């Protein structure tokens, strides 16, 4: 599974989102099952990846399983329970 975060280093909501997701991946014990990538939308590479993913607002978080998008949040810090539903429960199911 993959978590993609699109944002900017000086964006408060973006930094909060990145720290929150990193914290919970560790707390839920799934950091080895879920890859997290931060795309800096102030760089050409980040903008290109953002354009490919139709990112219009930051932060944007996209949770993917392979090529399938499981969840997406645009312009908001995702709620912990919503993230848990897509990440922890799915990672636990894959482990059993």
N, CA, C and O atoms as CSV, one atom per row, in Angstrom:
chain,resi,resn,atom,element,x,y,z
A,1,UNK,N,N,0.846,-1.177,0.000
A,1,UNK,CA,C,0.000,0.000,0.000
A,1,UNK,C,C,0.885,1.231,0.000
A,1,UNK,O,O,2.039,1.201,0.427
A,2,UNK,N,N,0.306,2.312,-0.493
A,2,UNK,CA,C,1.057,3.549,-0.690
A,2,UNK,C,C,0.221,4.730,-0.213
A,2,UNK,O,O,-0.976,4.806,-0.489
A,3,UNK,N,N,0.865,5.658,0.513
A,3,UNK,CA,C,0.241,6.919,0.887
A,3,UNK,C,C,1.038,8.024,0.206
A,3,UNK,O,O,2.237,8.170,0.445
A,4,UNK,N,N,0.372,8.797,-0.637
A,4,UNK,CA,C,1.005,9.926,-1.304
A,4,UNK,C,C,0.447,11.210,-0.713
A,4,UNK,O,O,-0.767,11.409,-0.664
A,5,UNK,N,N,1.351,12.082,-0.262
A,5,UNK,CA,C,0.963,13.371,0.294
A,5,UNK,C,C,1.519,14.450,-0.624
A,5,UNK,O,O,2.713,14.467,-0.923
A,6,UNK,N,N,0.651,15.344,-1.067
A,6,UNK,CA,C,1.054,16.453,-1.912
A,6,UNK,C,C,0.918,17.728,-1.092
A,6,UNK,O,O,-0.151,18.021,-0.557
A,7,UNK,N,N,2.010,18.484,-0.998
A,7,UNK,CA,C,1.969,19.702,-0.211
A,7,UNK,C,C,3.218,20.527,-0.405
A,7,UNK,O,O,4.000,20.297,-1.328
A,8,UNK,N,N,3.394,21.496,0.481
A,8,UNK,CA,C,4.577,22.359,0.463
A,8,UNK,C,C,5.178,22.385,1.862
A,8,UNK,O,O,4.453,22.315,2.855
A,9,UNK,N,N,6.521,22.487,1.942
A,9,UNK,CA,C,7.189,22.453,3.243
A,9,UNK,C,C,6.780,23.579,4.196
A,9,UNK,O,O,6.886,23.413,5.411
A,10,UNK,N,N,6.320,24.712,3.678
A,10,UNK,CA,C,5.944,25.842,4.540
A,10,UNK,C,C,4.439,25.940,4.776
A,10,UNK,O,O,3.951,26.925,5.330
A,11,UNK,N,N,3.720,24.921,4.355
A,11,UNK,CA,C,2.266,24.869,4.548
A,11,UNK,C,C,1.992,24.149,5.874
A,11,UNK,O,O,2.344,22.980,6.034
A,12,UNK,N,N,1.370,24.847,6.812
A,12,UNK,CA,C,1.105,24.264,8.131
A,12,UNK,C,C,0.276,23.000,8.075
A,12,UNK,O,O,0.605,22.017,8.738
A,13,UNK,N,N,-0.804,23.004,7.290
A,13,UNK,CA,C,-1.654,21.814,7.183
A,13,UNK,C,C,-0.895,20.659,6.535
A,13,UNK,O,O,-1.114,19.496,6.875
A,14,UNK,N,N,0.006,20.989,5.593
A,14,UNK,CA,C,0.777,19.949,4.898
A,14,UNK,C,C,1.755,19.276,5.865
A,14,UNK,O,O,1.881,18.052,5.886
A,15,UNK,N,N,2.440,20.089,6.657
A,15,UNK,CA,C,3.396,19.563,7.638
A,15,UNK,C,C,2.660,18.725,8.682
A,15,UNK,O,O,3.120,17.646,9.054
A,16,UNK,N,N,1.522,19.223,9.151
A,16,UNK,CA,C,0.716,18.486,10.131
A,16,UNK,C,C,0.270,17.144,9.560
A,16,UNK,O,O,0.328,16.124,10.248
A,17,UNK,N,N,-0.171,17.142,8.315
A,17,UNK,CA,C,-0.624,15.911,7.669
A,17,UNK,C,C,0.511,14.899,7.595
A,17,UNK,O,O,0.329,13.729,7.932
A,18,UNK,N,N,1.668,15.344,7.160
A,18,UNK,CA,C,2.823,14.455,7.028
A,18,UNK,C,C,3.214,13.862,8.385
A,18,UNK,O,O,3.437,12.656,8.494
A,19,UNK,N,N,3.298,14.704,9.413
A,19,UNK,CA,C,3.670,14.228,10.753
A,19,UNK,C,C,2.616,13.281,11.314
A,19,UNK,O,O,2.952,12.255,11.905
A,20,UNK,N,N,1.351,13.619,11.130
A,20,UNK,CA,C,0.256,12.797,11.659
A,20,UNK,C,C,0.276,11.407,11.036
A,20,UNK,O,O,0.203,10.406,11.749
A,21,UNK,N,N,0.372,11.339,9.728
A,21,UNK,CA,C,0.359,10.033,9.063
A,21,UNK,C,C,1.593,9.218,9.427
A,21,UNK,O,O,1.498,8.011,9.648
A,22,UNK,N,N,2.737,9.862,9.491
A,22,UNK,CA,C,3.962,9.164,9.884
A,22,UNK,C,C,3.824,8.594,11.296
A,22,UNK,O,O,4.196,7.450,11.557
A,23,UNK,N,N,3.288,9.404,12.190
A,23,UNK,CA,C,3.087,8.975,13.586
A,23,UNK,C,C,2.178,7.745,13.662
A,23,UNK,O,O,2.499,6.772,14.345
A,24,UNK,N,N,1.047,7.795,12.960
A,24,UNK,CA,C,0.095,6.695,13.068
A,24,UNK,C,C,0.564,5.433,12.350
A,24,UNK,O,O,0.232,4.328,12.780
A,25,UNK,N,N,1.317,5.569,11.284
A,25,UNK,CA,C,1.870,4.370,10.648
A,25,UNK,C,C,2.747,3.619,11.645
A,25,UNK,O,O,2.704,2.390,11.714
A,26,UNK,N,N,3.540,4.358,12.415
A,26,UNK,CA,C,4.374,3.742,13.442
A,26,UNK,C,C,3.553,3.198,14.592
A,26,UNK,O,O,3.783,2.079,15.050
A,27,UNK,N,N,2.596,3.986,15.062
A,27,UNK,CA,C,1.778,3.583,16.206
A,27,UNK,C,C,0.950,2.343,15.902
A,27,UNK,O,O,0.762,1.487,16.767
A,28,UNK,N,N,0.456,2.248,14.672
A,28,UNK,CA,C,-0.353,1.104,14.292
A,28,UNK,C,C,0.497,-0.083,13.874
A,28,UNK,O,O,-0.044,-1.146,13.568
A,29,UNK,N,N,1.812,0.072,13.853
A,29,UNK,CA,C,2.710,-1.032,13.521
A,29,UNK,C,C,2.651,-1.462,12.065
A,29,UNK,O,O,2.863,-2.633,11.749
A,30,UNK,N,N,2.364,-0.514,11.178
A,30,UNK,CA,C,2.247,-0.866,9.760
A,30,UNK,C,C,3.242,-0.090,8.894
A,30,UNK,O,O,3.121,-0.062,7.670
A,31,UNK,N,N,4.213,0.529,9.534
A,31,UNK,CA,C,5.176,1.338,8.784
A,31,UNK,C,C,5.928,0.502,7.746
A,31,UNK,O,O,6.376,1.030,6.728
A,32,UNK,N,N,6.066,-0.799,8.004
A,32,UNK,CA,C,6.758,-1.674,7.044
A,32,UNK,C,C,5.824,-2.191,5.947
A,32,UNK,O,O,6.283,-2.804,4.983
A,33,UNK,N,N,4.507,-1.945,6.087
A,33,UNK,CA,C,3.537,-2.415,5.102
A,33,UNK,C,C,3.009,-1.295,4.205
A,33,UNK,O,O,2.374,-1.557,3.183
A,34,UNK,N,N,3.278,-0.047,4.593
A,34,UNK,CA,C,2.733,1.107,3.879
A,34,UNK,C,C,3.868,2.068,3.552
A,34,UNK,O,O,4.552,2.551,4.454
A,35,UNK,N,N,4.070,2.347,2.271
A,35,UNK,CA,C,5.083,3.311,1.849
A,35,UNK,C,C,4.449,4.700,1.825
A,35,UNK,O,O,3.342,4.873,1.315
A,36,UNK,N,N,5.155,5.692,2.381
A,36,UNK,CA,C,4.644,7.058,2.393
A,36,UNK,C,C,5.594,7.946,1.601
A,36,UNK,O,O,6.805,7.918,1.820
A,37,UNK,N,N,5.041,8.739,0.675
A,37,UNK,CA,C,5.835,9.643,-0.141
A,37,UNK,C,C,5.249,11.041,-0.056
A,37,UNK,O,O,4.039,11.225,-0.195
A,38,UNK,N,N,6.118,12.037,0.175
A,38,UNK,CA,C,5.704,13.440,0.192
A,38,UNK,C,C,6.166,14.090,-1.102
A,38,UNK,O,O,7.355,14.069,-1.421
A,39,UNK,N,N,5.238,14.663,-1.841
A,39,UNK,CA,C,5.556,15.371,-3.076
A,39,UNK,C,C,5.510,16.867,-2.799
A,39,UNK,O,O,4.462,17.413,-2.456
A,40,UNK,N,N,6.660,17.525,-2.951
A,40,UNK,CA,C,6.789,18.957,-2.707
A,40,UNK,C,C,6.257,19.720,-3.913
A,40,UNK,O,O,6.880,19.738,-4.975
A,41,UNK,N,N,5.098,20.349,-3.737
A,41,UNK,CA,C,4.439,21.044,-4.828
A,41,UNK,C,C,5.087,22.390,-5.163
A,41,UNK,O,O,4.578,23.131,-6.004
A,42,UNK,N,N,6.206,22.708,-4.508
A,42,UNK,CA,C,6.942,23.920,-4.875
A,42,UNK,C,C,8.128,23.579,-5.783
A,42,UNK,O,O,8.940,24.449,-6.099
A,43,UNK,N,N,8.226,22.307,-6.204
A,43,UNK,CA,C,9.297,21.879,-7.114
A,43,UNK,C,C,8.684,21.423,-8.436
A,43,UNK,O,O,7.520,21.023,-8.467
A,44,UNK,N,N,9.442,21.477,-9.518
A,44,UNK,CA,C,8.914,21.005,-10.803
A,44,UNK,C,C,8.469,19.531,-10.765
A,44,UNK,O,O,7.429,19.186,-11.327
A,45,UNK,N,N,9.249,18.669,-10.106
A,45,UNK,CA,C,8.877,17.247,-10.019
A,45,UNK,C,C,7.577,17.065,-9.235
A,45,UNK,O,O,6.707,16.289,-9.633
A,46,UNK,N,N,7.453,17.784,-8.120
A,46,UNK,CA,C,6.240,17.698,-7.317
A,46,UNK,C,C,5.022,18.200,-8.071
A,46,UNK,O,O,3.947,17.605,-8.001
A,47,UNK,N,N,5.200,19.315,-8.802
A,47,UNK,CA,C,4.100,19.859,-9.601
A,47,UNK,C,C,3.683,18.886,-10.705
A,47,UNK,O,O,2.494,18.724,-10.981
A,48,UNK,N,N,4.665,18.245,-11.332
A,48,UNK,CA,C,4.361,17.281,-12.394
A,48,UNK,C,C,3.563,16.103,-11.839
A,48,UNK,O,O,2.565,15.690,-12.429
A,49,UNK,N,N,4.005,15.566,-10.708
A,49,UNK,CA,C,3.291,14.437,-10.088
A,49,UNK,C,C,1.900,14.885,-9.643
A,49,UNK,O,O,0.927,14.143,-9.779
A,50,UNK,N,N,1.816,16.104,-9.109
A,50,UNK,CA,C,0.524,16.646,-8.700
A,50,UNK,C,C,-0.424,16.798,-9.879
A,50,UNK,O,O,-1.607,16.474,-9.774
A,51,UNK,N,N,0.093,17.291,-11.007
A,51,UNK,CA,C,-0.743,17.447,-12.205
A,51,UNK,C,C,-1.239,16.085,-12.687
A,51,UNK,O,O,-2.396,15.948,-13.086
A,52,UNK,N,N,-0.372,15.089,-12.650
A,52,UNK,CA,C,-0.740,13.739,-13.071
A,52,UNK,C,C,-1.867,13.177,-12.202
A,52,UNK,O,O,-2.698,12.402,-12.673
A,53,UNK,N,N,-1.885,13.581,-10.918
A,53,UNK,CA,C,-2.881,13.087,-9.962
A,53,UNK,C,C,-4.029,14.067,-9.737
A,53,UNK,O,O,-4.806,13.911,-8.795
A,54,UNK,N,N,-4.134,15.076,-10.600
A,54,UNK,CA,C,-5.226,16.066,-10.504
A,54,UNK,C,C,-5.293,16.759,-9.150
A,54,UNK,O,O,-6.380,16.974,-8.614
A,55,UNK,N,N,-4.140,17.108,-8.599
A,55,UNK,CA,C,-4.086,17.796,-7.314
A,55,UNK,C,C,-4.303,19.290,-7.545
A,55,UNK,O,O,-3.529,19.939,-8.249
A,56,UNK,N,N,-5.365,19.826,-6.944
A,56,UNK,CA,C,-5.677,21.248,-7.068
A,56,UNK,C,C,-5.531,21.984,-5.744
A,56,UNK,O,O,-5.283,23.189,-5.734
A,57,UNK,N,N,-5.682,21.279,-4.626
A,57,UNK,CA,C,-5.571,21.871,-3.291
A,57,UNK,C,C,-4.549,21.100,-2.477
A,57,UNK,O,O,-4.379,19.892,-2.645
A,58,UNK,N,N,-3.866,21.821,-1.586
A,58,UNK,CA,C,-2.944,21.135,-0.679
A,58,UNK,C,C,-3.403,21.359,0.750
A,58,UNK,O,O,-3.988,22.398,1.058
A,59,UNK,N,N,-3.145,20.400,1.624
A,59,UNK,CA,C,-2.576,19.093,1.316
A,59,UNK,C,C,-3.598,18.194,0.626
A,59,UNK,O,O,-4.804,18.308,0.849
A,60,UNK,N,N,-3.094,17.313,-0.204
A,60,UNK,CA,C,-3.906,16.250,-0.778
A,60,UNK,C,C,-3.249,14.930,-0.383
A,60,UNK,O,O,-2.039,14.759,-0.529
A,61,UNK,N,N,-4.054,14.009,0.114
A,61,UNK,CA,C,-3.572,12.679,0.503
A,61,UNK,C,C,-4.319,11.652,-0.336
A,61,UNK,O,O,-5.546,11.672,-0.431
A,62,UNK,N,N,-3.552,10.760,-0.940
A,62,UNK,CA,C,-4.146,9.679,-1.723
A,62,UNK,C,C,-3.595,8.355,-1.185
A,62,UNK,O,O,-2.382,8.154,-1.127
A,63,UNK,N,N,-4.498,7.467,-0.796
A,63,UNK,CA,C,-4.105,6.125,-0.353
A,63,UNK,C,C,-4.398,5.178,-1.503
A,63,UNK,O,O,-5.507,5.141,-2.036
A,64,UNK,N,N,-3.362,4.402,-1.881
A,64,UNK,CA,C,-3.486,3.469,-3.003
A,64,UNK,C,C,-3.106,2.063,-2.580
A,64,UNK,O,O,-2.247,1.852,-1.723
A,65,UNK,N,N,-3.766,1.125,-3.201
A,65,UNK,CA,C,-3.389,-0.280,-3.096
A,65,UNK,C,C,-3.113,-0.725,-4.523
A,65,UNK,O,O,-4.046,-0.980,-5.284
A,66,UNK,N,N,-1.845,-0.819,-4.892
A,66,UNK,CA,C,-1.479,-1.087,-6.279
A,66,UNK,C,C,-1.844,0.107,-7.133
A,66,UNK,O,O,-1.395,1.223,-6.873
A,67,UNK,N,N,-2.649,-0.118,-8.141
A,67,UNK,CA,C,-3.087,0.965,-9.033
A,67,UNK,C,C,-4.444,1.545,-8.619
A,67,UNK,O,O,-4.929,2.497,-9.230
A,68,UNK,N,N,-5.046,0.970,-7.584
A,68,UNK,CA,C,-6.398,1.378,-7.177
A,68,UNK,C,C,-6.351,2.423,-6.060
A,68,UNK,O,O,-5.713,2.213,-5.029
A,69,UNK,N,N,-7.031,3.547,-6.276
A,69,UNK,CA,C,-7.168,4.555,-5.228
A,69,UNK,C,C,-8.223,4.081,-4.233
A,69,UNK,O,O,-9.352,3.763,-4.607
A,70,UNK,N,N,-7.830,4.040,-2.952
A,70,UNK,CA,C,-8.755,3.623,-1.900
A,70,UNK,C,C,-9.440,4.806,-1.243
A,70,UNK,O,O,-10.609,4.728,-0.865
A,71,UNK,N,N,-8.700,5.915,-1.108
A,71,UNK,CA,C,-9.235,7.095,-0.431
A,71,UNK,C,C,-8.453,8.327,-0.876
A,71,UNK,O,O,-7.302,8.240,-1.304
A,72,UNK,N,N,-9.121,9.485,-0.761
A,72,UNK,CA,C,-8.480,10.733,-1.150
A,72,UNK,C,C,-9.074,11.872,-0.326
A,72,UNK,O,O,-10.287,11.944,-0.126
A,73,UNK,N,N,-8.205,12.753,0.143
A,73,UNK,CA,C,-8.612,13.956,0.851
A,73,UNK,C,C,-7.932,15.140,0.174
A,73,UNK,O,O,-6.716,15.127,-0.016
A,74,UNK,N,N,-8.693,16.153,-0.188
A,74,UNK,CA,C,-8.160,17.332,-0.862
A,74,UNK,C,C,-8.341,18.570,0.012
A,74,UNK,O,O,-9.460,18.908,0.399
A,75,UNK,N,N,-7.218,19.248,0.323
A,75,UNK,CA,C,-7.268,20.514,1.042
A,75,UNK,C,C,-7.547,20.423,2.526
A,75,UNK,O,O,-7.793,21.443,3.169
A,76,UNK,N,N,-7.515,19.226,3.085
A,76,UNK,CA,C,-7.784,19.049,4.520
A,76,UNK,C,C,-6.814,18.032,5.117
A,76,UNK,O,O,-6.246,17.196,4.413
A,77,UNK,N,N,-6.644,18.127,6.422
A,77,UNK,CA,C,-5.902,17.106,7.157
A,77,UNK,C,C,-6.886,15.968,7.405
A,77,UNK,O,O,-7.924,16.181,8.033
A,78,UNK,N,N,-6.581,14.757,6.924
A,78,UNK,CA,C,-7.535,13.654,7.099
A,78,UNK,C,C,-7.765,13.321,8.567
A,78,UNK,O,O,-6.855,13.416,9.391
A,79,UNK,N,N,-8.992,12.932,8.876
A,79,UNK,CA,C,-9.320,12.516,10.243
A,79,UNK,C,C,-8.702,11.151,10.510
A,79,UNK,O,O,-8.671,10.288,9.632
A,80,UNK,N,N,-8.213,10.966,11.723
A,80,UNK,CA,C,-7.515,9.745,12.105
A,80,UNK,C,C,-8.357,8.501,11.846
A,80,UNK,O,O,-7.855,7.516,11.306
A,81,UNK,N,N,-9.629,8.536,12.226
A,81,UNK,CA,C,-10.478,7.344,12.060
A,81,UNK,C,C,-10.685,7.000,10.593
A,81,UNK,O,O,-10.778,5.825,10.238
A,82,UNK,N,N,-10.760,8.021,9.733
A,82,UNK,CA,C,-10.925,7.752,8.303
A,82,UNK,C,C,-9.670,7.082,7.743
A,82,UNK,O,O,-9.756,6.144,6.950
A,83,UNK,N,N,-8.514,7.572,8.163
A,83,UNK,CA,C,-7.249,6.988,7.707
A,83,UNK,C,C,-7.119,5.560,8.243
A,83,UNK,O,O,-6.722,4.652,7.513
A,84,UNK,N,N,-7.450,5.371,9.507
A,84,UNK,CA,C,-7.360,4.040,10.128
A,84,UNK,C,C,-8.211,3.032,9.360
A,84,UNK,O,O,-7.783,1.900,9.136
A,85,UNK,N,N,-9.397,3.435,8.962
A,85,UNK,CA,C,-10.305,2.545,8.255
A,85,UNK,C,C,-9.656,2.022,6.965
A,85,UNK,O,O,-9.838,0.859,6.606
A,86,UNK,N,N,-8.909,2.869,6.281
A,86,UNK,CA,C,-8.309,2.479,5.009
A,86,UNK,C,C,-6.946,1.819,5.163
A,86,UNK,O,O,-6.573,0.967,4.356
A,87,UNK,N,N,-6.205,2.205,6.191
A,87,UNK,CA,C,-4.842,1.691,6.331
A,87,UNK,C,C,-4.708,0.533,7.303
A,87,UNK,O,O,-4.316,-0.568,6.918
A,88,UNK,N,N,-5.032,0.783,8.556
A,88,UNK,CA,C,-4.795,-0.234,9.576
A,88,UNK,C,C,-5.627,-1.485,9.348
A,88,UNK,O,O,-5.105,-2.599,9.401
A,89,UNK,N,N,-6.903,-1.308,9.098
A,89,UNK,CA,C,-7.778,-2.471,8.928
A,89,UNK,C,C,-7.361,-3.296,7.712
A,89,UNK,O,O,-7.358,-4.526,7.766
A,90,UNK,N,N,-7.010,-2.622,6.616
A,90,UNK,CA,C,-6.605,-3.317,5.383
A,90,UNK,C,C,-5.255,-4.002,5.587
A,90,UNK,O,O,-5.057,-5.132,5.139
A,91,UNK,N,N,-4.315,-3.315,6.268
A,91,UNK,CA,C,-2.993,-3.915,6.513
A,91,UNK,C,C,-3.136,-5.133,7.439
A,91,UNK,O,O,-2.474,-6.151,7.241
A,92,UNK,N,N,-4.005,-5.017,8.446
A,92,UNK,CA,C,-4.232,-6.156,9.343
A,92,UNK,C,C,-4.828,-7.337,8.584
A,92,UNK,O,O,-4.442,-8.482,8.821
A,93,UNK,N,N,-5.755,-7.074,7.683
A,93,UNK,CA,C,-6.384,-8.141,6.903
A,93,UNK,C,C,-5.359,-8.810,5.979
A,93,UNK,O,O,-5.389,-10.026,5.790
A,94,UNK,N,N,-4.471,-8.025,5.419
A,94,UNK,CA,C,-3.450,-8.581,4.513
A,94,UNK,C,C,-2.458,-9.453,5.268
A,94,UNK,O,O,-1.870,-10.365,4.687
A,95,UNK,N,N,-2.263,-9.182,6.572
A,95,UNK,CA,C,-1.304,-9.940,7.368
A,95,UNK,C,C,-1.860,-11.311,7.770
A,95,UNK,O,O,-1.097,-12.214,8.115
A,96,UNK,N,N,-3.188,-11.466,7.725
A,96,UNK,CA,C,-3.798,-12.737,8.174
A,96,UNK,C,C,-4.228,-13.600,7.039
A,96,UNK,O,O,-4.754,-14.692,7.257
